[in-house]
Amino acid sequence: MMQATLAVLDQHADLYQANAAFAKARQRLQDLVADLDPTADNQQGAARAAKPGAVKKATKLLLAQRTAEVAAALYAHADDTDDLNLQTDSDYSESQLSRATENDLLRIAKHLHQRATDLLPQLKDQGVTTAELDELAAALKSFQAEQAAPRVAAATGKAHTQSLAADLREAFALLRNRVDKFMVRYQRSQPQFHTAYQSARQTINTAARKEKAPKPTA
């Protein structure tokens, strides 16, 4: 019905070209119809697109722990060498890192792993070893693997369905409260346009109806 109505409005667009409010409503209706089109790329893409994986809590906590240990060594080294930039970069506790977003934690962990790798000869005075940095690298790898793994997000599908329902309600309201009212002004001046619009607005029920069984005779 909406597509047929929109087609009629498009065919007679020159008749209401000067009516800015009418033109605005028609454009909004077109946008909503495009969103509701089940063959549209945006709907098909939402149904088949792989969603990012959810990082397990244990994996995130392990990365936060390993990163905090390296950060502490870097911070102490920065204080000893008066390296203010490194001190700022490494000023993270385990609790701060565990509360960070996944992307922030990943960025910080990568950066600190690289700094510690570069400064490993100096950090050995604190007992930092290659094995310790390897453990951080392994935690990073596990974290990234879980992020990259696709998952089926039921919540995303539900949100998409709710969004479509909201679009449908808005489209019906737009037709009923604005476009139908705009069309009243064309009933006498443009009867052909008005008739075509009213015809398109009719919802046709094409579902097959079962015939009622004849009542048994007495």
PyMOL commands that set and color helices and strands:
alter all, ss='L'
color gray80, all
select helices_A, chain A and resi 2-11+13-16+20-36+41-48+57-81+84-89+94-99+102-118+120-126+130-148+154-184+191-201
alter helices_A, ss='H'
color red, helices_A
deselect
rebuild
show_as cartoon
